[in-house]
Amino acid sequence: MVFKAEVRVELKRGILDAEANTVQNSLQLLGFKGIGEVKTAKIFVIDVSAPTKEKAQEEVEEACKRLLANPVINNYSITIK
Amino acid sequence: MVFKAEVRVELKRGILDAEANTVQNSLQLLGFKGIGEVKTAKIFVIDVSAPTKEKAQEEVEEACKRLLANPVINNYSITIK
């Protein structure tokens, strides 16, 4: 079976989000007065072939640990559809 | 009122997703046999002060057009919470 896994990778609280700061400053410079704090996240949508949903979850969990998320600075969450 | 807007920016179909290709190849090199196609997306979580939800939606829509999304290569969707 092929599952569609969605991995959301975010920066942990306290880690400087340079891209978000740049976006926030740029929006304010462009005159967007209502814009406050900005945070960013990365999404990976991955097709996973696995016998069961649990096996797909395990495979993607391992992929996060080994490549997609840096445990020191990132939090990640996985949704399997 | 302060609303939390989530903007999801993706590449349009047919546009080369170099990052996704690199992730896919790396995962397969790492031995993840079940991994198929990979796509990426960018998420901006923005605090928006606005009198109503509709006004917040309008402000973020304008921010997407002017900065967050390139209409030539990106699709975007906005969720206001």
Backbone of each chain as nested JSON, in Angstrom:
{
  "chains": [
    {"id": "A", "residues": [
      {"number": 1, "name": "MET", "atoms": {"N": [0.846, -1.199, 0.0], "CA": [0.0, 0.0, 0.0], "C": [0.88, 1.247, 0.0]}},
      {"number": 2, "name": "VAL", "atoms": {"N": [0.378, 2.312, -0.658], "CA": [1.126, 3.574, -0.657], "C": [0.396, 4.58, 0.24]}},
      {"number": 3, "name": "PHE", "atoms": {"N": [1.105, 5.096, 1.228], "CA": [0.545, 6.1, 2.138], "C": [1.157, 7.46, 1.799]}},
      {"number": 4, "name": "LYS", "atoms": {"N": [0.422, 8.53, 2.155], "CA": [0.961, 9.878, 1.96], "C": [1.287, 10.403, 3.352]}},
      {"number": 5, "name": "ALA", "atoms": {"N": [2.58, 10.595, 3.584], "CA": [3.013, 11.088, 4.906], "C": [3.326, 12.575, 4.795]}},
      {"number": 6, "name": "GLU", "atoms": {"N": [2.879, 13.329, 5.785], "CA": [3.217, 14.761, 5.82], "C": [4.032, 15.024, 7.069]}},
      {"number": 7, "name": "VAL", "atoms": {"N": [5.257, 15.502, 6.873], "CA": [6.175, 15.787, 7.979], "C": [6.281, 17.3, 8.118]}},
      {"number": 8, "name": "ARG", "atoms": {"N": [6.021, 17.792, 9.324], "CA": [6.139, 19.225, 9.595], "C": [7.342, 19.432, 10.499]}},
      {"number": 9, "name": "VAL", "atoms": {"N": [8.305, 20.209, 10.023], "CA": [9.541, 20.437, 10.781], "C": [9.587, 21.907, 11.187]}},
      {"number": 10, "name": "GLU", "atoms": {"N": [9.676, 22.167, 12.494], "CA": [9.704, 23.543, 12.999], "C": [10.962, 23.745, 13.849]}},
      {"number": 11, "name": "LEU", "atoms": {"N": [11.305, 25.014, 14.077], "CA": [12.417, 25.305, 14.97], "C": [11.924, 25.242, 16.415]}},
      {"number": 12, "name": "LYS", "atoms": {"N": [12.759, 24.759, 17.31], "CA": [12.38, 24.733, 18.723], "C": [12.296, 26.163, 19.255]}},
      {"number": 13, "name": "ARG", "atoms": {"N": [11.528, 26.36, 20.321], "CA": [11.377, 27.674, 20.944], "C": [12.764, 28.187, 21.361]}},
      {"number": 14, "name": "GLY", "atoms": {"N": [13.042, 29.441, 21.076], "CA": [14.321, 30.018, 21.51], "C": [15.389, 29.987, 20.425]}},
      {"number": 15, "name": "ILE", "atoms": {"N": [15.145, 29.175, 19.387], "CA": [16.127, 29.126, 18.295], "C": [15.815, 30.281, 17.33]}},
      {"number": 16, "name": "LEU", "atoms": {"N": [16.793, 31.055, 16.965], "CA": [16.585, 32.202, 16.068], "C": [16.06, 31.741, 14.72]}},
      {"number": 17, "name": "ASP", "atoms": {"N": [14.917, 32.325, 14.296], "CA": [14.326, 32.003, 12.994], "C": [14.617, 33.188, 12.066]}},
      {"number": 18, "name": "ALA", "atoms": {"N": [15.798, 33.177, 11.466], "CA": [16.255, 34.312, 10.667], "C": [15.296, 34.622, 9.527]}},
      {"number": 19, "name": "GLU", "atoms": {"N": [14.803, 33.549, 8.862], "CA": [13.897, 33.763, 7.724], "C": [12.623, 34.462, 8.197]}},
      {"number": 20, "name": "ALA", "atoms": {"N": [12.108, 34.011, 9.335], "CA": [10.867, 34.606, 9.848], "C": [11.086, 36.081, 10.203]}},
      {"number": 21, "name": "ASN", "atoms": {"N": [12.219, 36.37, 10.814], "CA": [12.522, 37.774, 11.167], "C": [12.599, 38.649, 9.918]}},
      {"number": 22, "name": "THR", "atoms": {"N": [13.22, 38.108, 8.882], "CA": [13.35, 38.852, 7.627], "C": [11.976, 39.108, 7.018]}},
      {"number": 23, "name": "VAL", "atoms": {"N": [11.125, 38.083, 7.03], "CA": [9.775, 38.231, 6.47], "C": [9.002, 39.268, 7.284]}},
      {"number": 24, "name": "GLN", "atoms": {"N": [9.105, 39.177, 8.607], "CA": [8.367, 40.107, 9.475], "C": [8.817, 41.552, 9.209]}},
      {"number": 25, "name": "ASN", "atoms": {"N": [10.119, 41.778, 9.175], "CA": [10.632, 43.137, 8.923], "C": [10.217, 43.638, 7.548]}},
      {"number": 26, "name": "SER", "atoms": {"N": [10.291, 42.754, 6.554], "CA": [9.939, 43.159, 5.186], "C": [8.467, 43.541, 5.094]}},
      {"number": 27, "name": "LEU", "atoms": {"N": [7.607, 42.747, 5.734], "CA": [6.17, 43.052, 5.685], "C": [5.898, 44.391, 6.365]}},
      {"number": 28, "name": "GLN", "atoms": {"N": [6.59, 44.628, 7.474], "CA": [6.361, 45.905, 8.168], "C": [6.885, 47.059, 7.323]}},
      {"number": 29, "name": "LEU", "atoms": {"N": [8.01, 46.861, 6.638], "CA": [8.54, 47.906, 5.741], "C": [7.589, 48.153, 4.573]}},
      {"number": 30, "name": "LEU", "atoms": {"N": [6.874, 47.102, 4.166], "CA": [5.928, 47.249, 3.044], "C": [4.627, 47.924, 3.492]}},
      {"number": 31, "name": "GLY", "atoms": {"N": [4.556, 48.198, 4.818], "CA": [3.398, 48.943, 5.297], "C": [2.298, 48.099, 5.915]}},
      {"number": 32, "name": "PHE", "atoms": {"N": [2.577, 46.809, 6.161], "CA": [1.564, 45.945, 6.783], "C": [1.605, 46.178, 8.297]}},
      {"number": 33, "name": "LYS", "atoms": {"N": [0.76, 47.098, 8.789], "CA": [0.82, 47.502, 10.193], "C": [0.315, 46.395, 11.127]}},
      {"number": 34, "name": "GLY", "atoms": {"N": [-0.601, 45.547, 10.636], "CA": [-1.228, 44.559, 11.527], "C": [-0.386, 43.318, 11.77]}},
      {"number": 35, "name": "ILE", "atoms": {"N": [0.733, 43.199, 11.083], "CA": [1.521, 41.961, 11.155], "C": [2.372, 41.945, 12.438]}},
      {"number": 36, "name": "GLY", "atoms": {"N": [2.265, 40.852, 13.183], "CA": [3.064, 40.695, 14.409], "C": [4.13, 39.655, 14.198]}},
      {"number": 37, "name": "GLU", "atoms": {"N": [4.261, 38.75, 15.199], "CA": [5.322, 37.74, 15.115], "C": [5.083, 36.792, 13.937]}},
      {"number": 38, "name": "VAL", "atoms": {"N": [6.194, 36.382, 13.296], "CA": [6.141, 35.429, 12.172], "C": [7.012, 34.227, 12.554]}},
      {"number": 39, "name": "LYS", "atoms": {"N": [6.493, 33.031, 12.297], "CA": [7.303, 31.814, 12.439], "C": [7.231, 31.041, 11.135]}},
      {"number": 40, "name": "THR", "atoms": {"N": [8.249, 30.22, 10.871], "CA": [8.215, 29.425, 9.643], "C": [8.285, 27.938, 10.007]}},
      {"number": 41, "name": "ALA", "atoms": {"N": [7.836, 27.121, 9.077], "CA": [7.945, 25.666, 9.226], "C": [8.14, 25.083, 7.827]}},
      {"number": 42, "name": "LYS", "atoms": {"N": [8.683, 23.887, 7.781], "CA": [8.923, 23.188, 6.512], "C": [8.023, 21.96, 6.489]}},
      {"number": 43, "name": "ILE", "atoms": {"N": [7.459, 21.718, 5.313], "CA": [6.592, 20.542, 5.15], "C": [7.209, 19.629, 4.085]}},
      {"number": 44, "name": "PHE", "atoms": {"N": [7.3, 18.342, 4.407], "CA": [7.696, 17.33, 3.41], "C": [6.501, 16.404, 3.213]}},
      {"number": 45, "name": "VAL", "atoms": {"N": [6.04, 16.286, 1.983], "CA": [4.951, 15.359, 1.666], "C": [5.615, 14.175, 0.96]}},
      {"number": 46, "name": "ILE", "atoms": {"N": [5.517, 12.989, 1.568], "CA": [6.291, 11.834, 1.098], "C": [5.355, 10.654, 0.807]}},
      {"number": 47, "name": "ASP", "atoms": {"N": [5.482, 10.086, -0.38], "CA": [4.765, 8.847, -0.694], "C": [5.555, 7.676, -0.103]}},
      {"number": 48, "name": "VAL", "atoms": {"N": [4.894, 6.862, 0.718], "CA": [5.581, 5.753, 1.4], "C": [4.866, 4.435, 1.099]}},
      {"number": 49, "name": "SER", "atoms": {"N": [5.602, 3.485, 0.537], "CA": [5.026, 2.144, 0.325], "C": [5.345, 1.323, 1.558]}},
      {"number": 50, "name": "ALA", "atoms": {"N": [4.276, 0.799, 2.166], "CA": [4.477, -0.024, 3.38], "C": [3.263, -0.935, 3.524]}},
      {"number": 51, "name": "PRO", "atoms": {"N": [3.474, -2.09, 4.188], "CA": [2.356, -3.032, 4.35], "C": [1.227, -2.47, 5.225]}},
      {"number": 52, "name": "THR", "atoms": {"N": [1.601, -1.676, 6.258], "CA": [0.564, -1.12, 7.145], "C": [0.883, 0.355, 7.423]}},
      {"number": 53, "name": "LYS", "atoms": {"N": [-0.127, 1.044, 7.967], "CA": [0.042, 2.459, 8.32], "C": [1.131, 2.604, 9.394]}},
      {"number": 54, "name": "GLU", "atoms": {"N": [1.15, 1.646, 10.323], "CA": [2.135, 1.716, 11.409], "C": [3.552, 1.599, 10.841]}},
      {"number": 55, "name": "LYS", "atoms": {"N": [3.711, 0.675, 9.862], "CA": [5.044, 0.501, 9.25], "C": [5.447, 1.795, 8.512]}},
      {"number": 56, "name": "ALA", "atoms": {"N": [4.485, 2.435, 7.864], "CA": [4.78, 3.689, 7.147], "C": [5.223, 4.74, 8.158]}},
      {"number": 57, "name": "GLN", "atoms": {"N": [4.505, 4.805, 9.291], "CA": [4.857, 5.764, 10.36], "C": [6.289, 5.518, 10.838]}},
      {"number": 58, "name": "GLU", "atoms": {"N": [6.623, 4.243, 11.054], "CA": [7.978, 3.89, 11.536], "C": [9.045, 4.335, 10.544]}},
      {"number": 59, "name": "GLU", "atoms": {"N": [8.772, 4.073, 9.238], "CA": [9.762, 4.404, 8.187], "C": [9.985, 5.925, 8.158]}},
      {"number": 60, "name": "VAL", "atoms": {"N": [8.893, 6.68, 8.247], "CA": [9.023, 8.143, 8.168], "C": [9.67, 8.689, 9.444]}},
      {"number": 61, "name": "GLU", "atoms": {"N": [9.338, 8.062, 10.585], "CA": [9.969, 8.448, 11.861], "C": [11.497, 8.301, 11.744]}},
      {"number": 62, "name": "GLU", "atoms": {"N": [11.917, 7.187, 11.174], "CA": [13.356, 6.928, 11.0], "C": [13.962, 7.938, 10.027]}},
      {"number": 63, "name": "ALA", "atoms": {"N": [13.22, 8.272, 8.968], "CA": [13.714, 9.253, 7.986], "C": [13.886, 10.619, 8.645]}},
      {"number": 64, "name": "CYS", "atoms": {"N": [12.987, 10.96, 9.572], "CA": [13.11, 12.236, 10.294], "C": [14.375, 12.237, 11.141]}},
      {"number": 65, "name": "LYS", "atoms": {"N": [14.584, 11.153, 11.867], "CA": [15.759, 11.083, 12.745], "C": [17.066, 11.137, 11.97]}},
      {"number": 66, "name": "ARG", "atoms": {"N": [17.063, 10.506, 10.774], "CA": [18.34, 10.394, 10.062], "C": [18.606, 11.553, 9.1]}},
      {"number": 67, "name": "LEU", "atoms": {"N": [17.496, 12.23, 8.638], "CA": [17.757, 13.259, 7.603], "C": [16.909, 14.53, 7.757]}},
      {"number": 68, "name": "LEU", "atoms": {"N": [15.601, 14.363, 7.948], "CA": [14.695, 15.51, 7.763], "C": [14.727, 16.508, 8.917]}},
      {"number": 69, "name": "ALA", "atoms": {"N": [14.999, 16.057, 10.116], "CA": [14.963, 16.971, 11.268], "C": [16.246, 16.858, 12.088]}},
      {"number": 70, "name": "ASN", "atoms": {"N": [16.753, 18.015, 12.493], "CA": [17.936, 18.038, 13.361], "C": [17.431, 18.058, 14.807]}},
      {"number": 71, "name": "PRO", "atoms": {"N": [17.673, 16.978, 15.555], "CA": [17.1, 16.88, 16.91], "C": [17.528, 18.018, 17.842]}},
      {"number": 72, "name": "VAL", "atoms": {"N": [18.625, 18.697, 17.531], "CA": [19.108, 19.77, 18.419], "C": [18.241, 21.013, 18.261]}},
      {"number": 73, "name": "ILE", "atoms": {"N": [17.832, 21.338, 17.047], "CA": [17.129, 22.618, 16.824], "C": [15.696, 22.447, 16.329]}},
      {"number": 74, "name": "ASN", "atoms": {"N": [15.312, 21.229, 15.914], "CA": [13.971, 21.05, 15.329], "C": [13.037, 20.186, 16.169]}},
      {"number": 75, "name": "ASN", "atoms": {"N": [11.744, 20.579, 16.094], "CA": [10.655, 19.68, 16.49], "C": [10.019, 19.193, 15.194]}},
      {"number": 76, "name": "TYR", "atoms": {"N": [9.498, 17.965, 15.189], "CA": [8.801, 17.52, 13.979], "C": [7.542, 16.742, 14.358]}},
      {"number": 77, "name": "SER", "atoms": {"N": [6.583, 16.766, 13.441], "CA": [5.373, 15.962, 13.646], "C": [5.056, 15.275, 12.322]}},
      {"number": 78, "name": "ILE", "atoms": {"N": [4.463, 14.086, 12.42], "CA": [4.192, 13.25, 11.232], "C": [2.7, 12.953, 11.166]}},
      {"number": 79, "name": "THR", "atoms": {"N": [2.111, 13.148, 9.995], "CA": [0.712, 12.77, 9.779], "C": [0.689, 11.788, 8.604]}},
      {"number": 80, "name": "ILE", "atoms": {"N": [0.057, 10.644, 8.802], "CA": [-0.018, 9.637, 7.724], "C": [-1.469, 9.616, 7.211]}},
      {"number": 81, "name": "LYS", "atoms": {"N": [-1.614, 9.798, 5.896], "CA": [-2.98, 9.773, 5.337], "C": [-3.187, 8.535, 4.455]}}
    ]},
    {"id": "B", "residues": [
      {"number": 1, "name": "MET", "atoms": {"N": [-8.287, 42.627, 17.749], "CA": [-8.145, 41.195, 17.944], "C": [-6.913, 40.677, 17.198]}},
      {"number": 2, "name": "VAL", "atoms": {"N": [-6.262, 39.681, 17.819], "CA": [-5.092, 39.083, 17.153], "C": [-5.471, 37.695, 16.638]}},
      {"number": 3, "name": "PHE", "atoms": {"N": [-5.304, 37.491, 15.343], "CA": [-5.593, 36.197, 14.734], "C": [-4.269, 35.509, 14.391]}},
      {"number": 4, "name": "LYS", "atoms": {"N": [-4.3, 34.174, 14.337], "CA": [-3.107, 33.422, 13.913], "C": [-3.389, 32.904, 12.502]}},
      {"number": 5, "name": "ALA", "atoms": {"N": [-2.608, 33.426, 11.56], "CA": [-2.799, 33.023, 10.165], "C": [-1.712, 32.033, 9.792]}},
      {"number": 6, "name": "GLU", "atoms": {"N": [-2.106, 30.977, 9.078], "CA": [-1.121, 30.009, 8.588], "C": [-1.171, 30.003, 7.07]}},
      {"number": 7, "name": "VAL", "atoms": {"N": [-0.05, 30.347, 6.464], "CA": [0.059, 30.417, 5.005], "C": [0.898, 29.234, 4.54]}},
      {"number": 8, "name": "ARG", "atoms": {"N": [0.359, 28.459, 3.61], "CA": [1.085, 27.317, 3.055], "C": [1.437, 27.649, 1.616]}},
      {"number": 9, "name": "VAL", "atoms": {"N": [2.715, 27.667, 1.318], "CA": [3.188, 28.023, -0.028], "C": [3.817, 26.774, -0.661]}},
      {"number": 10, "name": "GLU", "atoms": {"N": [3.289, 26.378, -1.824], "CA": [3.791, 25.19, -2.516], "C": [4.198, 25.568, -3.937]}},
      {"number": 11, "name": "LEU", "atoms": {"N": [4.998, 24.695, -4.553], "CA": [5.344, 24.91, -5.951], "C": [4.206, 24.391, -6.824]}},
      {"number": 12, "name": "LYS", "atoms": {"N": [3.954, 25.075, -7.935], "CA": [2.924, 24.615, -8.869], "C": [3.374, 23.315, -9.516]}},
      {"number": 13, "name": "ARG", "atoms": {"N": [2.403, 22.516, -9.985], "CA": [2.71, 21.243, -10.665], "C": [3.608, 21.554, -11.867]}},
      {"number": 14, "name": "GLY", "atoms": {"N": [4.65, 20.744, -12.053], "CA": [5.521, 20.926, -13.224], "C": [6.763, 21.751, -12.929]}},
      {"number": 15, "name": "ILE", "atoms": {"N": [6.75, 22.464, -11.792], "CA": [7.921, 23.262, -11.437], "C": [8.911, 22.356, -10.698]}},
      {"number": 16, "name": "LEU", "atoms": {"N": [10.152, 22.344, -11.104], "CA": [11.162, 21.474, -10.494], "C": [11.333, 21.806, -9.005]}},
      {"number": 17, "name": "ASP", "atoms": {"N": [11.179, 20.768, -8.148], "CA": [11.375, 20.946, -6.703], "C": [12.737, 20.342, -6.354]}},
      {"number": 18, "name": "ALA", "atoms": {"N": [13.786, 21.118, -6.514], "CA": [15.15, 20.611, -6.35], "C": [15.373, 20.053, -4.946]}},
      {"number": 19, "name": "GLU", "atoms": {"N": [14.825, 20.762, -3.939], "CA": [15.027, 20.311, -2.562], "C": [14.379, 18.94, -2.357]}},
      {"number": 20, "name": "ALA", "atoms": {"N": [13.174, 18.799, -2.895], "CA": [12.474, 17.525, -2.735], "C": [13.232, 16.396, -3.427]}},
      {"number": 21, "name": "ASN", "atoms": {"N": [13.755, 16.679, -4.62], "CA": [14.524, 15.642, -5.335], "C": [15.755, 15.226, -4.542]}},
      {"number": 22, "name": "THR", "atoms": {"N": [16.41, 16.2, -3.947], "CA": [17.611, 15.913, -3.144], "C": [17.247, 15.064, -1.936]}},
      {"number": 23, "name": "VAL", "atoms": {"N": [16.146, 15.408, -1.277], "CA": [15.703, 14.635, -0.105], "C": [15.369, 13.205, -0.532]}},
      {"number": 24, "name": "GLN", "atoms": {"N": [14.638, 13.083, -1.64], "CA": [14.228, 11.75, -2.116], "C": [15.454, 10.894, -2.43]}},
      {"number": 25, "name": "ASN", "atoms": {"N": [16.399, 11.464, -3.159], "CA": [17.613, 10.697, -3.504], "C": [18.407, 10.332, -2.254]}},
      {"number": 26, "name": "SER", "atoms": {"N": [18.514, 11.268, -1.318], "CA": [19.284, 11.001, -0.087], "C": [18.633, 9.89, 0.727]}},
      {"number": 27, "name": "LEU", "atoms": {"N": [17.316, 9.93, 0.852], "CA": [16.63, 8.886, 1.62], "C": [16.835, 7.523, 0.967]}},
      {"number": 28, "name": "GLN", "atoms": {"N": [16.774, 7.507, -0.365], "CA": [16.955, 6.21, -1.048], "C": [18.41, 5.744, -0.885]}},
      {"number": 29, "name": "LEU", "atoms": {"N": [19.355, 6.655, -0.923], "CA": [20.769, 6.284, -0.692], "C": [20.967, 5.778, 0.74]}},
      {"number": 30, "name": "LEU", "atoms": {"N": [20.176, 6.316, 1.68], "CA": [20.295, 5.882, 3.078], "C": [19.618, 4.527, 3.31]}},
      {"number": 31, "name": "GLY", "atoms": {"N": [19.006, 4.009, 2.228], "CA": [18.438, 2.668, 2.34], "C": [16.948, 2.638, 2.617]}},
      {"number": 32, "name": "PHE", "atoms": {"N": [16.266, 3.768, 2.493], "CA": [14.815, 3.779, 2.712], "C": [14.134, 3.325, 1.419]}},
      {"number": 33, "name": "LYS", "atoms": {"N": [13.865, 2.013, 1.322], "CA": [13.339, 1.446, 0.069], "C": [11.904, 1.895, -0.202]}},
      {"number": 34, "name": "GLY", "atoms": {"N": [11.117, 2.135, 0.857], "CA": [9.692, 2.41, 0.658], "C": [9.374, 3.83, 0.258]}},
      {"number": 35, "name": "ILE", "atoms": {"N": [10.387, 4.69, 0.225], "CA": [10.142, 6.12, -0.033], "C": [9.949, 6.367, -1.541]}},
      {"number": 36, "name": "GLY", "atoms": {"N": [8.835, 7.008, -1.888], "CA": [8.57, 7.349, -3.292], "C": [8.754, 8.837, -3.492]}},
      {"number": 37, "name": "GLU", "atoms": {"N": [7.766, 9.458, -4.19], "CA": [7.897, 10.879, -4.525], "C": [7.876, 11.737, -3.261]}},
      {"number": 38, "name": "VAL", "atoms": {"N": [8.686, 12.815, -3.277], "CA": [8.73, 13.774, -2.159], "C": [8.374, 15.152, -2.713]}},
      {"number": 39, "name": "LYS", "atoms": {"N": [7.544, 15.883, -1.986], "CA": [7.272, 17.28, -2.327], "C": [7.514, 18.124, -1.085]}},
      {"number": 40, "name": "THR", "atoms": {"N": [7.828, 19.406, -1.279], "CA": [8.041, 20.261, -0.113], "C": [7.052, 21.419, -0.144]}},
      {"number": 41, "name": "ALA", "atoms": {"N": [6.832, 22.02, 1.017], "CA": [5.99, 23.22, 1.122], "C": [6.562, 24.071, 2.252]}},
      {"number": 42, "name": "LYS", "atoms": {"N": [6.244, 25.347, 2.212], "CA": [6.715, 26.29, 3.223], "C": [5.501, 26.792, 3.99]}},
      {"number": 43, "name": "ILE", "atoms": {"N": [5.657, 26.891, 5.307], "CA": [4.557, 27.375, 6.148], "C": [5.009, 28.663, 6.832]}},
      {"number": 44, "name": "PHE", "atoms": {"N": [4.169, 29.689, 6.766], "CA": [4.403, 30.911, 7.549], "C": [3.266, 31.022, 8.562]}},
      {"number": 45, "name": "VAL", "atoms": {"N": [3.596, 31.091, 9.826], "CA": [2.581, 31.296, 10.871], "C": [2.716, 32.756, 11.307]}},
      {"number": 46, "name": "ILE", "atoms": {"N": [1.654, 33.542, 11.096], "CA": [1.745, 34.998, 11.272], "C": [0.677, 35.481, 12.262]}},
      {"number": 47, "name": "ASP", "atoms": {"N": [1.091, 36.236, 13.264], "CA": [0.122, 36.9, 14.153], "C": [-0.372, 38.165, 13.455]}},
      {"number": 48, "name": "VAL", "atoms": {"N": [-1.701, 38.28, 13.308], "CA": [-2.275, 39.427, 12.584], "C": [-3.287, 40.146, 13.483]}},
      {"number": 49, "name": "SER", "atoms": {"N": [-3.049, 41.441, 13.723], "CA": [-4.045, 42.235, 14.462], "C": [-4.996, 42.832, 13.446]}},
      {"number": 50, "name": "ALA", "atoms": {"N": [-6.294, 42.557, 13.656], "CA": [-7.303, 43.087, 12.721], "C": [-8.641, 43.106, 13.449]}},
      {"number": 51, "name": "PRO", "atoms": {"N": [-9.531, 44.036, 13.023], "CA": [-10.834, 44.139, 13.685], "C": [-11.7, 42.886, 13.502]}},
      {"number": 52, "name": "THR", "atoms": {"N": [-11.597, 42.252, 12.31], "CA": [-12.406, 41.054, 12.06], "C": [-11.549, 39.985, 11.377]}},
      {"number": 53, "name": "LYS", "atoms": {"N": [-12.071, 38.754, 11.351], "CA": [-11.378, 37.631, 10.706], "C": [-11.213, 37.921, 9.206]}},
      {"number": 54, "name": "GLU", "atoms": {"N": [-12.266, 38.541, 8.629], "CA": [-12.233, 38.825, 7.185], "C": [-11.122, 39.829, 6.882]}},
      {"number": 55, "name": "LYS", "atoms": {"N": [-10.978, 40.831, 7.768], "CA": [-9.919, 41.85, 7.557], "C": [-8.538, 41.188, 7.684]}},
      {"number": 56, "name": "ALA", "atoms": {"N": [-8.407, 40.242, 8.606], "CA": [-7.128, 39.534, 8.783], "C": [-6.823, 38.741, 7.512]}},
      {"number": 57, "name": "GLN", "atoms": {"N": [-7.85, 38.058, 6.993], "CA": [-7.69, 37.284, 5.745], "C": [-7.228, 38.203, 4.612]}},
      {"number": 58, "name": "GLU", "atoms": {"N": [-7.855, 39.374, 4.5], "CA": [-7.492, 40.315, 3.428], "C": [-6.03, 40.755, 3.56]}},
      {"number": 59, "name": "GLU", "atoms": {"N": [-5.619, 41.058, 4.797], "CA": [-4.236, 41.552, 5.031], "C": [-3.226, 40.465, 4.635]}},
      {"number": 60, "name": "VAL", "atoms": {"N": [-3.531, 39.223, 5.031], "CA": [-2.584, 38.128, 4.746], "C": [-2.595, 37.802, 3.251]}},
      {"number": 61, "name": "GLU", "atoms": {"N": [-3.768, 37.913, 2.643], "CA": [-3.88, 37.701, 1.181], "C": [-2.963, 38.708, 0.452]}},
      {"number": 62, "name": "GLU", "atoms": {"N": [-3.011, 39.938, 0.89], "CA": [-2.177, 40.99, 0.286], "C": [-0.691, 40.71, 0.539]}},
      {"number": 63, "name": "ALA", "atoms": {"N": [-0.382, 40.227, 1.76], "CA": [1.018, 39.903, 2.088], "C": [1.523, 38.778, 1.185]}},
      {"number": 64, "name": "CYS", "atoms": {"N": [0.65, 37.822, 0.871], "CA": [1.05, 36.727, -0.022], "C": [1.353, 37.271, -1.41]}},
      {"number": 65, "name": "LYS", "atoms": {"N": [0.467, 38.125, -1.906], "CA": [0.649, 38.666, -3.263], "C": [1.916, 39.511, -3.366]}},
      {"number": 66, "name": "ARG", "atoms": {"N": [2.237, 40.23, -2.294], "CA": [3.349, 41.178, -2.392], "C": [4.69, 40.587, -1.97]}},
      {"number": 67, "name": "LEU", "atoms": {"N": [4.653, 39.494, -1.117], "CA": [5.956, 39.007, -0.628], "C": [6.066, 37.479, -0.53]}},
      {"number": 68, "name": "LEU", "atoms": {"N": [5.068, 36.856, 0.08], "CA": [5.261, 35.46, 0.502], "C": [5.2, 34.451, -0.64]}},
      {"number": 69, "name": "ALA", "atoms": {"N": [4.445, 34.756, -1.68], "CA": [4.303, 33.767, -2.755], "C": [4.568, 34.417, -4.109]}},
      {"number": 70, "name": "ASN", "atoms": {"N": [5.294, 33.699, -4.96], "CA": [5.554, 34.167, -6.324], "C": [4.455, 33.587, -7.207]}},
      {"number": 71, "name": "PRO", "atoms": {"N": [3.578, 34.457, -7.757], "CA": [2.417, 33.938, -8.511], "C": [2.798, 33.083, -9.724]}},
      {"number": 72, "name": "VAL", "atoms": {"N": [4.026, 33.212, -10.206], "CA": [4.431, 32.446, -11.398], "C": [4.679, 30.975, -11.031]}},
      {"number": 73, "name": "ILE", "atoms": {"N": [5.293, 30.732, -9.877], "CA": [5.691, 29.357, -9.554], "C": [5.005, 28.79, -8.312]}},
      {"number": 74, "name": "ASN", "atoms": {"N": [4.296, 29.632, -7.548], "CA": [3.716, 29.142, -6.287], "C": [2.192, 29.151, -6.282]}},
      {"number": 75, "name": "ASN", "atoms": {"N": [1.655, 28.127, -5.577], "CA": [0.267, 28.16, -5.117], "C": [0.321, 28.45, -3.625]}},
      {"number": 76, "name": "TYR", "atoms": {"N": [-0.691, 29.138, -3.088], "CA": [-0.69, 29.346, -1.633], "C": [-2.103, 29.196, -1.093]}},
      {"number": 77, "name": "SER", "atoms": {"N": [-2.178, 28.83, 0.182], "CA": [-3.49, 28.747, 0.844], "C": [-3.33, 29.372, 2.226]}},
      {"number": 78, "name": "ILE", "atoms": {"N": [-4.42, 29.981, 2.697], "CA": [-4.386, 30.718, 3.973], "C": [-5.431, 30.131, 4.915]}},
      {"number": 79, "name": "THR", "atoms": {"N": [-5.022, 29.881, 6.143], "CA": [-5.973, 29.441, 7.172], "C": [-5.881, 30.435, 8.321]}},
      {"number": 80, "name": "ILE", "atoms": {"N": [-7.039, 30.975, 8.736], "CA": [-7.033, 31.943, 9.846], "C": [-7.641, 31.249, 11.073]}},
      {"number": 81, "name": "LYS", "atoms": {"N": [-6.904, 31.269, 12.18], "CA": [-7.464, 30.638, 13.392], "C": [-7.795, 31.687, 14.447]}}
    ]}
  ]
}
